[in-house]
Amino acid sequence: ATTLANNCYAYMFEGCSSLATAPELPATTLANSCYMSMFAATKITAAPELPATTLTDSCYRNMFYGCASLRYPPTLNATILQPRCYQHMFFGCTSLKTAPELPAKTLATYCYAYMFQNCTSLSYIKCLATNISASNSHDWWLYNVASTGTFVKPSSMYSWPANAHGIPSGWTVVNV
């Protein structure tokens, strides 16, 4: 399907411990919570391509939650975010070392909240956001990641806090 309905694939493969390969997801028109928790707690190592560039509320929320084997995340092309669109998306993906590039300039309410929490191997993020003022947009997003890493950001962006809600202490900041 290329056009989705609310909750259509939510929880579809959650907890399927034998699932190691994700199916193709060609949808370009998303709906609220359409992929929520779709692959949570599976054994996939590579995420499927996610071609949509217009997001909806909670569309990818919890999508790969607890996928400890996930090493290759999808490219995230959207530049306009919606509330909770990526909330908890990679929570607990302990094999993930490099985050997908985050090209959006303006964050939405809870959009990155808990996104990479407990991704204990994560050590590289390129986030191009310049407006992070939306309520709870990045709460705990980098809590319990690797103790050292690289955070790439626009040189004009000075408002990231130095903690689990922003740039983890111990990480090197690179301005672009």
Secondary structure, DSSP 4 states (H G I P E B T S, - for coil): --B--TTTTTTTTTT-TT--SPPP---SB--TTTTTTTTTT---SBPPP----B--TTTTTTTTTT-TT--BPPP---SB--TTTTTTTTTT-TT--BPPPB--SB--TTSSTTTTTT-TT--EEEB--SB--STTTTTTTTTT--SSEEEEE-TT-----SSTTSSPTTEEEEE-
